[in-house]
Amino acid sequence: MRKIVNKRIFNSFIALVLLTAGVITGATTARAQTRGAASAATAPAQDPLTMLPGSDAVVTADVRRVLNEALPRALASDAAKLAQVNADIDRLKTRTGVDLRSIERMALGVRFREAGQATRMETVAIARGTFSADIIVAAGRLAAKDKYRTEKYAGKNIYVFTLNEQMRLFGLFNMKLTDLAVSVLDAHTLVMGEISRVREAIDASAGKARVGAEIVQLATRTPNALIGFGANVPAAAMKELVGLGLDSDEITKNIASIRQVYGSIGMSGNGFDVQATARTENAQAAQGLNDTIAGAKEFISPLISQFLRNAAKAKLVRNTLDSLKVTTAGNELQIRLEVAQSDLSTLVTGSEE
């Protein structure tokens, strides 16, 4: 019975850390374009981030740097995985006409919408690069053959590709692609995503209802980062996220009090550096989360080998916990985490137990 209880505590702690430190980890990487805190007014005029329609969460990405620096570094010890990544990039190009290697920057915008008892995430991505947007769309239409339709909106063509298949993004993440809407915003800028969000992006390109300056500032607080992200988290969405089976009402309440998250991922001398901040409703909630993580970290460390029999994974988790730094400043919970180069292969290859 004690082993079962300990395992529940272990799983609850891992879920808590993932939620508070990595709720936005599904993001791709980015580089901020300003020194210090940025805003929509100071960001580059053609930055895809400032071209997004109104969004609750955003990620800004320097795709060129990701493909040329971050991924090869992360997969340096796994040539097979790196080859798979390149193959997946080629496959995406074949299926949609979108060549990730020709994209310089990309921004992702997510809108949370309540759908009954659930919260639905509607996404859109804007990519800008050296490519010809018209040529990419034409290639996508040719590759799709008759599996697409065209509609007009605000003087622009929107091409809706029917993919309806499971794909692996960068060889790492599974994603289900059904209908992908694509439109050309200008000669070197494409918008992709759900059709409703693509329409909103077309409106935003005409100056209507663009993403707010506050959320842009959140995503661009760290200069020269590989990832920049920011989010305003609706209370309903946060309540849904905390449905993790945590035993403590106090922990659940503190997590549910998170209203904003922001942070970055960057390259360090030894690997990658992750910084995340969660703004809660009050300082008491932030301190409560800090105490919970700090206490659980001390409690769980001796149990890692008991629950992770794979030596490489156990070492990864132990090193991650050792590097985890959690502090508070007012109503902000601040988390910093370093992933060493030696641990990256274990992280991205997902070795089995």
N, C-alpha and C positions, 0 to 999 in steps of 0.2 A: 504493500500500500504506500509506503514512504517513497519508493521508487517512482510510482505512478504520480504522486503529488509533486515530487521534484521535477519530473518530466513536464508536468503541466506548468510549473513555474518557469522552467527553462523555455518552453515554447511561448509562454506569455511574454517573457522578457525579449526574446527574439522578435516577436510581433511588435512590441512596443518600440524597440529600437528602429525596426524597419519603417514603422509608421512615422515616427518623429524625425528620424534622420534621413529616411529615403522615400518619403511619400511621393517625391518627384523624380525618383531615380530612373524611371523609364524614359527619361529624356535623352536627346542626343547632345553633342558638345557645342560650346560656343566661346567666342572671344569678345569681351566688352570693347567698345571702340573709344571709350573716354577714360580720362584719368579721374579717379574718385567717383562719387555718385553721379549718375547720368540722369537725364530726363529726356522726354520726347523732343523737347526743343533743342537739346544739344547733341542728340544722336545723329549720325550721318543721314543726309536727306534720303538716300536710297537704301537705307537699312531695312530689310524685310520686317524686322521687329516693329518698326513704327508704321508699317503698311498694313498690319493686321487689323481686322475688324474688332469691335468690342469683345473682350475675352476676360474670363475669370482667372485663367492660368496661362502663362506664356513660357516658352523656352526659346532661347536664341542660340544659333549654332554656327560655328565656323567649320563647315563641312570639309573644306579642303585640308585644313589642319588636322581634322579628325582622321581622314583617310590617309594622309601622308605622314603624320607623326604619331597620333595617339594609338590607332589600331595596330600598326606594325610594332609599336613598342609593347602594347599589351599582349600581342601574340608572338612575340619574338622567339619564345621557346616552343611554339606549336605551329610548324610549317603547314601541317594539314588543315588546321583551323583557319589560318590566314588564307590558304588556297580556297577554302569553302566560302569565306567572306567575299573574295574576289569573284567567285562563281555566282554567288547570290546577287552581287551588284550587276553582273552581266545578265543574269536572268531577269532582274527587274527591268533592265534596259530593253531586253527582248520583248517582255510582256507589255510594257507601258510606254516605251520610248524615252523614259527618264534615265539619263546617265548621271549617276551620283558624282562621278569624277569631274564633271563639268560644272558642278554647283560650287559656288564659293561660300555663300551664306544661306542659312535657312532659319525660319522662325515658325514656331508652332503655337497656335492659339486654341485654347479649350474653353468652351462655354458649358457650365453646369446647368442642366435643366431638370426640374422635378417632373417625374413621370409616375404618377400614382404614389406608391410607397418607396419607389426607387429614385435615384438620381442618375440621369443620363449625361454622358460626356459627348459633346459634339465638337469635332476637331477640324482644323484647317491648317495647311502649311503653305508658306510662301517661300519660294526658292529664287535666288538671284545668282547669276554666274556668267561665265564666258559663252555659254550655249546660245543658240538661236531658239527662242521660245517657239516660234512657228515651226521650225524644223523638228523639234522634239515632239510637238503635238502631231505633226504629220507622220512621224515615225511610229508614234503610238497608235494612230488610226490604222496604219498599214499592218502593224503587228497584230492588232485586235481583229482585223478583217471585218466581219459583220457584227462583232460583239460590242458595239457601242451605239449610242444615239447622240443627237445634237439638239441643243435648244438655244434659243436666243435670250439674252438678258442684258438690258441696259446697253444695247449696241454691241455686245460681245458674244462670241460663240462659247458655249460650255459643252465639252465633250464628256459624256458619261460612259466610262468603260465598265463592262460587265466581266469581272475577273472570276469571282465566286470560287476562290481557292485559298488554301493555306500556304503561306509563304514564310520563309525565315529571313528576317531583316538583319543584314550584316552577319548572317550565319549564327546569330546569337538569340534573337527573339522571335518567337512564333507570333504571327498575326494573321487574322482572317480578313481577306480582302474580298468584298462583294462588289459594290459599285463605287468606283473612284471617279469623281468629277474633276476635270482639269480645264483651266482656261488661261489665256495669255493676258497678262496685265500690261506688259510692254515688251520691247524687243528682247530683253534679257531677264524677264521676270515671269515666273509661272506660279499659279495658285492651284493647290490640289486639296481634296478632302471631300467631306459630305457636301452634297449639292446645295443645301441651305446655307452652309457656311461659305461656300465658294461665292454664292450670290452676295452675301454680306461683305466679302473681301472685295468684290467688284465695286460695291457701293463705297467701301472705305477708300479704294483707289481714286475715287472721285471726290474724296474729302468728307464723306458722310460717316459718322459713328465709328471713328477709328479707336483703337485700343487706348486706354487711358494712360496719362503720363505717370501716374503713381505706380502702376504695375510695371511699366517700362523701367522706371527707376529701380524697382526691386530687383529686376532681372539683370541689371547692369551695374551693380554696386562693386563688383570685384574686377579691377582692370586685368586684362590679359588672361582671363580664366578660359578654360576649355568649355565649361558649361556655365550658362547663366540662366537662372529661372526665378520666377516669382508667381505667387498665386494669392488671390483672395478666396478663402474657403468658406462657402456658405454653410450655415449651421446645419442644414439638413444633410448636406454631403458629409460633413464631419461626423455626424451621428451614425451615418451608414458605415463609414470607414471604421468606426470603433466597434463594430460587431465582430470582434475577434475572440470572443469567449474569455475575455479577461475577468479574473475572479473579483477584482477590487472595484467597487463602485466609485471610490475616490479617484483611482487611476483613470477609469473610463470618463468620469466627469472632467478631469484635467485635460485629457486628450480632446474631448469634445469642445473644450473652450478655445482651441486653436482657431484663429481667424485669418492669419496670413502666414505664408512660408516663403522664404527666399534663400538663395545661396548660389553656390558655384562648384564646379569641379575643375581642377587645374593640374598641370604636370609639375612635379617636384623633382628634386635631384635623385630621389630614391624610388619614385613611382608616381602615384597620383594623390592629390590632396582634395578632400571633400569638405565643404563648409555649408552648413544649413542652419537657418534660424527660424524658429516658430514663435510668432507673436500670439500670445494668449489674451484672454479677456482681462486678466489682472495679474499682478506680480505673484500672488499666492499660488495660482495655477502653474505658473512657470517654475516656481521654486518646488512645487510638489512633483512636477515631472523630473526636475533635476535630481531631487532626492531619490525618487524611484529608480531612475536609471543608474545613479551612482551606487545605491545600495544593491541593486540587482547585479550590477557588474561585479562587485566583490563576492556576492553569493554564488554566481554562476560559474566563475572562472575555474574552480576546482572540479566542476562537473562536466566540463567540455569533453574530456576523453571518454566519459561514461556514456554520453549520448551520440558522439561522433566517432565511430570506430575507424573511419578512414583517417590515417595519420596526416595526410596533406590537408584535408578539410579542417581537422582539429587544430592544426598549426595555423591555418588561415584565420579561423575564428579567434584563436588565442591572441595572435598578433593584432587583429582588428580591435579586440577589446582593450589590449594594452595601449593602443594608439588613440582610443576614443577619449576625447576631452569634452566634458559637458560643463557649461557655466550658465549663469543667468545675469541679465542686466535689466532691472525693472520687470516688465511683463514679457521679456524675450528669453527664450531658451536657446542657447547657442551651442551648436555641436560641431566639432571638428574631428576629422577622421583621416588617417593616412593609410594608403594601401601600398605596400612595398612592391617593387618590381618583381621580387622573388615570389610574391603571392599572386601575381596577376594571372599566371597560367592556370592555377587552381580555380581562381574566380571565374574566368571566362570559359574554361572547358567543362566545368561542372562534373568533375570526376564522381563516379558512382560510389555509394557506400560499400 
